[in-house]
Amino acid sequence: MKIKRYTAVSMRAALALVRAEQGPDAVILSSRRGEDGIEVIAAVDYDEALFSAATRQPTPATQTTPVAETSAVELSAAPAPSRAVEPAPMAARTTARASAAAPQPAAVIAPAPAAAPTTAAAPTTPRSRGALAALPASAPAMPAASPTRGRAAPAVMRPDLGYVAMQRELRDLRQLMETGLAGMTWNDKRLREPLKARILEELSAMDIAPDVAMALADLAPRRTTLENPSHIPLALLAKHLPIVEDLSGISGGVMAVVGPTGAGKTTTIAKLAARWCMRHGSQDLALVSTDSYRIGARDQLLTYARILGVPMHAANSGRDLARVLEKLKSKKLILIDTAGMGPHDVRLSEQLAALQLGAARARVLLALPAQGEAHALEEIVQAFAPLTPVACILTKVDEAASLGAVISTTLRHKLKIAYVCDGQQVPEDLHAAHRKRVWLVRTALQMKQSKAPVRDEAYLIRNFGRAAAHA
C-alpha cells in the first residue's frame, strides 16, 4: 500500500494530482484545509485491515520509560510481518544471537536517526536489546485484549468533508447540464414543431398541468390553415373535455353526493331537488342525510325539504341507511347528502364504508370545488376513488381564480363532468355540463387574460424541454 500526501489550492486540483500520480483506483483516506490550501492523503493498493491495524498501534502516552521509547524505535525499523508472526521467545533468542555479532546491533538502530536524542540517554546493551526484542510479540496482542481499542477502528470511516463537497459539486454540475440540455431541447422543439410549442405555451398560460398539456399537444395536427393558431388550444380543450352528454342515465334512482368539507354538497343537493320538482313534481322525491358530524347540517337540508315539500330522513350508520332506502324504494329519485370530510380525515374510511354498506346500488357524484389547488384536487379524487364516482359536479366556479387545475384533474382521471355550479341561487345556478362546454373553456381563457399565472421561459424549459430530453 502506497500512501502519499498532496497539497493544492482546491479540492479539484488535489484530486487531479492524485489521479495523475496514483491513477483512478486511488483511495482518499482524509482531507483537510490548511494554510497552504487543501491537503489530501491518498493511497493506492489500499488494504483496509492493514490500515486499521496501523491506526491501532500504542500511542506514545502509554510509553513512560526510556526502555519503552527504545522499543518503539526498534518496532518502527523492523518489518511488519516479522512482528505479527514471530513468537516472543524466538524473537528474544534471535536478538541475543544478533548481539553476539560484531556490528549488527548498531545496524538495527541506524534507520531511525531522528530518535537518536531519545535513545542516547539509555545505552543499548545486549541484555536490554533482548528484553526490547521480546516486546513486539506482546504488542499486537494488546488491541485484541482491549475491546475499547477494537471499537475505535470505525472512526477512520467518518464522513470526509472534502468528499461530501465533491459530491455536492457533481450534483450541481449534473443539474446544470440537465438544465442546459432541456433548454436546447425546448428551443429545438420550437424550431421543428412551432405549432405544438405554441399550444404548450397557451395551455400553460391557462394553468393546465404540464402532463395534461403534453397529452393535448400530442393530439394536435402538425400544420394548420387557421389564420389565428391561438384558437387551437381552446378547440382541443372543448373537444376532449370529459362531459356527460346525456343526463337521463343519472337523473333517477338513488344518487349520493360526496366530497370534501366546504365543497357545497348540501346546496348542490337542494339545487338537484329543486330542478327535479320543477320538472316532475315532489311526489316521487326524497332526501336523506348521513351528516351527523357537522352542527346544523341536517337543519339546512330540512329547511330545503320543507320549502320543496319533500320528506327528509336521517341515517347515522350504514344499517340505518339501508333501512331508510328500503322504506323509500318506491321513490323515483332519492338524493343522499353525505358528511364532508377531507382526504386526510381518519373518519373518511368509516363514512365510505357506511355508504358502500347501506347504498351499494347508489350512483355517486363527486363534488369538486373549482377554486381548489391542483394537488388538493388530486388528493380528493384519489380519496373518493373507492366509491367509483360516475361523474363529478364542478362547484364554486364563480369563486375560482383559475379553472386550469380542475380541468386538468378531470382530464387526467377521465372523470366526466355532469353539472356546473356558479353561484348560491337555487336552482338557477345549476347547469348541465354538456350545455356549458364552450362556456367553461371561454371562462378559463378569460381568467387567463385577467390574471395569468407566472409561466416564464424557465417553467417551459423545466416541464417540456426536460421531459422531451429524458424521453
C-alpha positions as CSV (number, residue, x, y, z in Angstrom):
1,M,0.0,0.0,0.0
2,K,1.4,3.4,-1.1
3,I,0.3,6.4,0.9
4,K,1.1,10.0,-0.1
5,R,0.1,13.5,0.9
6,Y,-0.9,16.1,-1.7
7,T,-1.4,19.8,-1.3
8,A,-3.3,22.0,-3.7
9,V,-5.2,25.3,-3.8
10,S,-8.6,23.5,-4.2
11,M,-10.1,20.0,-3.9
12,R,-10.5,19.7,-7.7
13,A,-6.7,20.4,-8.2
14,A,-5.8,18.0,-5.4
15,L,-7.9,15.2,-7.0
16,A,-6.3,15.9,-10.3
17,L,-2.9,15.4,-8.7
18,V,-4.0,12.1,-7.1
19,R,-5.4,10.8,-10.4
20,A,-2.3,11.8,-12.4
21,E,0.2,10.1,-10.0
22,Q,-1.7,7.2,-8.5
23,G,-4.4,6.5,-11.1
24,P,-8.2,6.3,-10.9
25,D,-8.0,3.4,-8.4
26,A,-6.6,5.6,-5.6
27,V,-8.4,5.9,-2.3
28,I,-8.9,9.2,-0.5
29,L,-8.1,8.5,3.2
30,S,-8.6,12.0,4.5
31,S,-8.6,15.7,3.6
32,R,-8.4,18.9,5.5
33,R,-7.9,22.6,4.8
34,G,-4.6,24.0,5.8
35,E,-2.6,27.2,5.4
36,D,-1.3,26.2,2.0
37,G,-4.7,25.1,0.7
38,I,-6.4,21.6,0.6
39,E,-4.3,18.7,2.0
40,V,-5.4,15.3,0.8
41,I,-3.9,11.9,1.9
42,A,-4.4,9.2,-0.8
43,A,-3.4,5.6,-1.1
44,V,-3.1,3.1,-3.8
45,D,-3.4,-0.7,-3.3
46,Y,-5.4,0.2,-0.2
47,D,-5.7,-2.5,2.4
48,E,-8.3,-1.5,5.0
49,A,-7.3,-4.2,7.5
50,L,-3.7,-3.2,7.4
51,F,-4.5,0.5,7.7
52,S,-6.8,-0.2,10.7
53,A,-4.1,-2.2,12.4
54,A,-1.6,0.6,11.9
55,T,-4.0,3.1,13.4
56,R,-4.5,0.9,16.5
57,Q,-0.7,0.9,17.5
58,P,0.0,2.1,21.1
59,T,0.3,5.8,21.5
60,P,3.4,7.5,23.0
61,A,1.4,8.5,26.0
62,T,1.4,4.8,27.3
63,Q,5.2,4.6,27.0
64,T,6.9,6.3,30.0
65,T,10.2,4.6,30.5
66,P,13.4,5.0,28.3
67,V,13.3,1.3,27.6
68,A,9.8,1.6,26.1
69,E,11.0,4.5,23.9
70,T,13.8,2.4,22.6
71,S,11.4,-0.4,21.8
72,A,9.3,2.0,19.7
73,V,12.3,2.8,17.6
74,E,13.1,-0.8,17.0
75,L,9.4,-1.5,16.2
76,S,9.4,1.2,13.5
77,A,12.6,-0.1,12.0
78,A,11.6,-3.8,12.0
79,P,9.5,-5.3,9.2
80,A,5.8,-5.5,9.9
81,P,5.3,-9.2,9.0
82,S,8.0,-10.4,11.5
83,R,6.3,-8.6,14.4
84,A,3.0,-10.3,13.7
85,V,4.2,-13.9,13.1
86,E,7.3,-14.5,15.2
87,P,6.7,-15.7,18.8
88,A,8.2,-13.8,21.8
89,P,10.8,-16.4,22.9
90,M,12.1,-16.9,19.4
91,A,12.4,-13.2,18.9
92,A,14.4,-12.9,22.1
93,R,16.8,-15.7,21.1
94,T,17.3,-14.1,17.7
95,T,18.1,-10.7,19.2
96,A,20.5,-12.3,21.7
97,R,22.4,-14.1,18.9
98,A,22.5,-10.9,16.9
99,S,24.0,-9.1,19.8
100,A,26.9,-11.6,19.9
101,A,27.9,-10.5,16.4
102,A,30.3,-7.5,15.9
103,P,28.5,-4.5,14.2
104,Q,24.9,-5.9,13.9
105,P,23.3,-4.1,16.9
106,A,24.2,-0.7,15.5
107,A,22.5,-1.6,12.2
108,V,19.2,-2.1,14.0
109,I,19.0,1.5,15.4
110,A,20.7,3.2,12.4
111,P,17.5,3.6,10.2
112,A,15.9,5.9,12.8
113,P,18.3,8.9,13.3
114,A,15.5,11.1,14.4
115,A,15.1,9.1,17.6
116,A,18.8,9.3,18.5
117,P,18.4,12.0,21.2
118,T,15.8,9.9,22.9
119,T,17.8,6.7,22.9
120,A,21.1,8.3,23.8
121,A,20.1,8.5,27.5
122,A,19.8,4.7,27.7
123,P,22.8,2.8,26.5
124,T,22.0,-0.2,24.3
125,T,23.4,-3.4,25.9
126,P,22.9,-7.0,24.7
127,R,20.6,-7.6,27.7
128,S,18.4,-4.6,27.1
129,R,18.1,-5.4,23.4
130,G,17.0,-8.9,24.3
131,A,14.3,-7.5,26.5
132,L,13.3,-5.0,23.9
133,A,13.1,-7.7,21.2
134,A,10.6,-9.6,23.4
135,L,8.2,-6.6,23.4
136,P,6.9,-6.8,19.8
137,A,5.4,-10.2,20.4
138,S,3.2,-8.9,23.2
139,A,2.4,-5.6,21.5
140,P,0.0,-7.0,18.8
141,A,-2.0,-8.8,21.5
142,M,-2.9,-5.6,23.3
143,P,-5.6,-4.4,20.8
144,A,-7.3,-7.8,20.8
145,A,-7.4,-7.9,24.6
146,S,-8.9,-4.4,24.8
147,P,-12.4,-4.2,23.3
148,T,-12.4,-0.4,23.6
149,R,-9.4,-0.1,21.3
150,G,-11.0,-2.6,18.9
151,R,-14.1,-0.4,18.6
152,A,-12.1,2.7,17.7
153,A,-11.4,1.4,14.2
154,P,-14.7,2.6,12.6
155,A,-13.5,6.2,13.4
156,V,-11.4,6.0,10.3
157,M,-14.6,5.7,8.2
158,R,-16.0,9.1,9.3
159,P,-17.6,11.1,6.5
160,D,-15.0,13.0,4.6
161,L,-16.0,16.7,4.3
162,G,-14.0,17.0,1.1
163,Y,-15.7,14.0,-0.4
164,V,-19.1,15.4,0.6
165,A,-18.2,18.7,-1.1
166,M,-17.1,16.9,-4.2
167,Q,-20.5,15.1,-4.3
168,R,-22.3,18.4,-4.0
169,E,-20.3,19.8,-6.8
170,L,-21.1,16.8,-9.0
171,R,-24.8,17.2,-8.3
172,D,-24.7,20.8,-9.2
173,L,-22.8,20.1,-12.3
174,R,-25.3,17.4,-13.3
175,Q,-28.3,19.8,-12.7
176,L,-26.5,22.5,-14.8
177,M,-26.0,20.0,-17.6
178,E,-29.6,18.8,-17.5
179,T,-30.9,22.4,-17.5
180,G,-28.8,23.3,-20.5
181,L,-29.9,20.2,-22.3
182,A,-33.5,20.9,-21.5
183,G,-33.1,24.4,-22.9
184,M,-31.6,23.1,-26.1
185,T,-34.4,20.6,-26.5
186,W,-37.1,23.2,-25.9
187,N,-35.5,25.6,-28.5
188,D,-35.3,22.7,-30.9
189,K,-38.9,21.9,-30.4
190,R,-39.8,25.5,-31.2
191,L,-38.0,25.3,-34.5
192,R,-39.2,21.8,-35.6
193,E,-42.8,22.0,-34.2
194,P,-43.8,25.6,-33.7
195,L,-47.5,24.8,-33.6
196,K,-47.0,22.3,-30.8
197,A,-44.8,24.7,-28.9
198,R,-47.4,27.4,-29.2
199,I,-50.1,25.1,-27.9
200,L,-48.0,24.2,-24.9
201,E,-47.4,27.9,-24.2
202,E,-51.1,28.7,-24.4
203,L,-52.3,25.8,-22.2
204,S,-49.6,26.6,-19.6
205,A,-50.9,30.2,-19.5
206,M,-54.3,28.8,-18.7
207,D,-52.8,26.9,-15.8
208,I,-53.2,23.5,-17.4
209,A,-50.9,20.9,-15.8
210,P,-47.8,20.0,-17.8
211,D,-48.7,16.3,-18.3
212,V,-52.2,17.2,-19.5
213,A,-50.8,19.9,-21.8
214,M,-48.4,17.5,-23.3
215,A,-51.1,14.9,-23.9
216,L,-53.3,17.5,-25.6
217,A,-50.5,18.9,-27.7
218,D,-49.8,15.4,-29.0
219,L,-53.4,15.3,-30.3
220,A,-52.9,18.5,-32.3
221,P,-52.2,18.5,-36.1
222,R,-48.7,19.3,-37.2
223,R,-49.9,22.0,-39.5
224,T,-53.0,24.2,-39.7
225,T,-54.6,26.6,-42.1
226,L,-56.2,28.8,-39.4
227,E,-55.2,32.4,-39.5
228,N,-55.1,32.5,-35.7
229,P,-53.4,29.4,-34.3
230,S,-54.3,30.6,-30.7
231,H,-57.7,29.0,-31.2
232,I,-56.3,25.5,-31.5
233,P,-55.7,25.1,-27.7
234,L,-59.3,26.2,-27.0
235,A,-60.6,23.7,-29.6
236,L,-58.6,20.9,-28.1
237,L,-59.9,21.6,-24.6
238,A,-63.5,21.9,-25.8
239,K,-63.2,18.7,-27.8
240,H,-61.5,16.5,-25.2
241,L,-63.1,17.8,-22.1
242,P,-64.9,14.9,-20.4
243,I,-68.7,15.8,-20.3
244,V,-71.8,13.7,-19.5
245,E,-73.8,14.2,-22.7
246,D,-77.0,12.5,-21.6
247,L,-78.1,13.2,-18.0
248,S,-81.1,10.8,-18.2
249,G,-78.8,8.0,-17.1
250,I,-78.1,9.7,-13.8
251,S,-81.3,11.6,-13.2
252,G,-83.2,8.9,-11.4
253,G,-82.8,6.2,-8.7
254,V,-80.5,6.6,-5.7
255,M,-77.8,9.3,-6.0
256,A,-75.2,10.3,-3.4
257,V,-73.2,13.4,-3.5
258,V,-69.8,13.1,-1.8
259,G,-66.9,15.4,-1.4
260,P,-64.6,17.3,1.0
261,T,-65.7,19.8,3.6
262,G,-67.0,23.0,2.2
263,A,-67.4,21.8,-1.3
264,G,-71.1,22.8,-1.4
265,K,-72.7,19.4,-1.3
266,T,-75.8,20.4,0.6
267,T,-76.5,23.3,-1.6
268,T,-76.0,21.1,-4.7
269,I,-78.5,18.6,-3.3
270,A,-81.0,21.4,-2.9
271,K,-80.4,22.5,-6.5
272,L,-80.9,19.0,-7.8
273,A,-84.0,18.5,-5.8
274,A,-85.5,21.8,-6.9
275,R,-84.7,21.0,-10.5
276,W,-86.5,17.7,-10.2
277,C,-89.5,19.3,-8.6
278,M,-89.8,21.9,-11.3
279,R,-89.9,19.1,-14.0
280,H,-91.6,16.1,-12.3
281,G,-93.2,17.4,-9.0
282,S,-92.3,16.5,-5.5
283,Q,-94.3,13.2,-5.1
284,D,-91.5,10.9,-6.2
285,L,-88.6,12.7,-4.5
286,A,-87.0,12.0,-1.1
287,L,-83.9,13.5,0.7
288,V,-81.6,11.5,3.0
289,S,-78.9,13.0,5.2
290,T,-76.0,11.0,6.7
291,D,-74.2,14.0,8.0
292,S,-74.2,13.6,11.8
293,Y,-70.9,15.3,12.4
294,R,-71.5,18.9,11.4
295,I,-73.7,21.0,13.6
296,G,-76.8,22.3,11.7
297,A,-76.1,20.2,8.6
298,R,-79.4,18.4,8.8
299,D,-81.3,21.5,9.7
300,Q,-80.2,23.2,6.5
301,L,-81.3,20.2,4.4
302,L,-84.6,20.0,6.4
303,T,-85.3,23.7,5.5
304,Y,-84.8,23.0,1.8
305,A,-87.1,19.9,2.2
306,R,-89.9,21.9,3.8
307,I,-89.7,24.6,1.1
308,L,-89.9,21.9,-1.7
309,G,-92.5,19.8,0.2
310,V,-90.5,16.6,0.1
311,P,-89.7,14.2,3.0
312,M,-86.3,14.2,4.6
313,H,-84.8,11.2,6.5
314,A,-81.7,10.8,8.7
315,A,-79.3,7.9,8.8
316,N,-76.5,7.6,11.3
317,S,-74.9,4.3,10.1
318,G,-74.8,2.0,7.1
319,R,-77.5,-0.2,8.5
320,D,-79.8,2.8,9.1
321,L,-79.2,4.0,5.6
322,A,-80.1,0.6,4.2
323,R,-83.4,0.6,6.2
324,V,-84.2,4.1,5.1
325,L,-83.6,3.2,1.4
326,E,-85.7,0.1,1.7
327,K,-88.5,2.2,3.1
328,L,-88.2,4.7,0.2
329,K,-87.8,2.2,-2.6
330,S,-91.0,3.4,-4.2
331,K,-89.5,6.9,-4.9
332,K,-88.1,7.6,-8.3
333,L,-85.3,9.8,-7.1
334,I,-83.5,9.6,-3.7
335,L,-80.8,12.2,-3.0
336,I,-78.3,11.4,-0.3
337,D,-76.3,14.2,1.4
338,T,-73.1,12.9,3.0
339,A,-70.8,14.3,5.6
340,G,-68.0,16.4,4.2
341,M,-64.5,15.1,5.2
342,G,-61.1,15.9,3.9
343,P,-58.8,13.3,2.3
344,H,-56.7,13.1,5.4
345,D,-59.6,12.7,7.9
346,V,-59.3,9.5,9.8
347,R,-63.2,9.1,9.8
348,L,-63.3,9.2,6.0
349,S,-62.9,5.4,5.7
350,E,-65.8,4.9,8.1
351,Q,-68.0,7.2,6.0
352,L,-67.1,5.4,2.8
353,A,-67.7,2.0,4.3
354,A,-71.1,3.1,5.7
355,L,-72.1,4.4,2.3
356,Q,-71.0,1.2,0.5
357,L,-72.8,-0.9,3.0
358,G,-76.1,1.0,3.1
359,A,-76.3,2.3,-0.5
360,A,-74.4,-0.2,-2.6
361,R,-76.6,0.5,-5.7
362,A,-76.4,4.3,-5.4
363,R,-74.7,6.3,-8.2
364,V,-72.1,8.6,-6.7
365,L,-71.4,12.1,-7.8
366,L,-68.2,13.8,-6.6
367,A,-68.3,17.5,-5.8
368,L,-65.1,19.1,-6.9
369,P,-64.5,22.7,-5.7
370,A,-63.3,24.6,-8.8
371,Q,-61.2,27.0,-6.6
372,G,-59.1,24.2,-5.2
373,E,-55.4,23.9,-5.9
374,A,-54.1,21.1,-8.2
375,H,-52.6,18.9,-5.5
376,A,-55.7,19.3,-3.3
377,L,-58.0,18.2,-6.1
378,E,-55.8,15.3,-6.9
379,E,-56.0,14.1,-3.3
380,I,-59.8,14.5,-3.3
381,V,-60.2,12.3,-6.4
382,Q,-57.9,9.6,-5.0
383,A,-59.5,9.7,-1.6
384,F,-63.0,9.1,-3.0
385,A,-61.9,6.7,-5.8
386,P,-63.1,3.6,-3.8
387,L,-66.7,4.7,-4.4
388,T,-66.1,4.8,-8.2
389,P,-67.9,8.1,-9.0
390,V,-69.9,8.0,-12.2
391,A,-69.4,11.7,-12.7
392,C,-68.4,14.9,-10.9
393,I,-70.1,18.3,-10.2
394,L,-67.9,21.4,-10.5
395,T,-68.9,23.7,-7.6
396,K,-68.0,27.3,-6.8
397,V,-66.9,28.1,-10.3
398,D,-67.7,31.7,-9.5
399,E,-65.1,31.7,-6.7
400,A,-62.3,30.3,-8.7
401,A,-59.3,32.4,-9.9
402,S,-58.4,29.7,-12.5
403,L,-60.1,26.7,-13.9
404,G,-56.9,25.1,-15.1
405,A,-56.4,22.9,-12.1
406,V,-59.9,21.4,-12.0
407,I,-59.9,20.9,-15.8
408,S,-56.6,19.2,-15.6
409,T,-57.8,16.9,-12.8
410,T,-60.9,15.8,-14.8
411,L,-58.9,15.2,-18.0
412,R,-56.2,13.2,-16.1
413,H,-58.6,10.9,-14.4
414,K,-61.2,10.9,-17.3
415,L,-63.8,12.0,-14.7
416,K,-66.8,13.2,-16.6
417,I,-68.5,16.5,-15.6
418,A,-72.3,16.2,-15.1
419,Y,-73.2,19.7,-13.7
420,V,-71.6,23.1,-13.2
421,C,-72.5,25.3,-10.2
422,D,-71.5,29.0,-10.4
423,G,-73.5,30.6,-7.5
424,Q,-75.7,30.1,-4.5
425,Q,-79.1,30.6,-6.1
426,V,-81.3,27.5,-6.0
427,P,-81.8,26.2,-8.7
428,E,-80.8,28.9,-11.1
429,D,-77.0,28.4,-10.6
430,L,-77.0,24.7,-11.5
431,H,-76.2,24.0,-15.2
432,A,-75.9,20.9,-17.3
433,A,-72.3,20.5,-18.3
434,H,-73.0,19.5,-21.9
435,R,-74.6,22.9,-22.4
436,K,-71.6,24.7,-20.7
437,R,-68.8,23.0,-22.6
438,V,-67.7,26.1,-24.6
439,W,-68.6,28.4,-21.7
440,L,-66.1,26.6,-19.4
441,V,-63.3,26.9,-22.0
442,R,-64.1,30.6,-22.6
443,T,-64.2,31.2,-18.8
444,A,-60.8,29.6,-18.4
445,L,-59.5,31.8,-21.2
446,Q,-60.9,35.0,-19.7
447,M,-59.4,34.1,-16.3
448,K,-56.0,33.7,-18.1
449,Q,-56.3,37.1,-19.7
450,S,-57.4,38.9,-16.5
451,K,-54.8,37.3,-14.2
452,A,-52.5,34.8,-15.9
453,P,-50.2,32.7,-13.7
454,V,-46.5,33.1,-14.0
455,R,-45.3,30.8,-16.7
456,D,-41.9,32.1,-17.8
457,E,-39.3,30.6,-20.1
458,A,-37.8,28.6,-17.2
459,Y,-41.1,27.0,-16.5
460,L,-41.5,25.9,-20.1
461,I,-37.9,24.5,-20.2
462,R,-38.3,22.7,-16.9
463,N,-41.6,21.0,-17.8
464,F,-41.4,20.5,-21.5
465,G,-37.8,20.6,-22.5
466,R,-36.6,18.3,-19.8
467,A,-39.4,15.8,-20.3
468,A,-38.6,15.6,-24.0
469,A,-34.9,15.2,-23.2
470,H,-35.4,12.3,-20.8
471,A,-37.9,10.7,-23.2
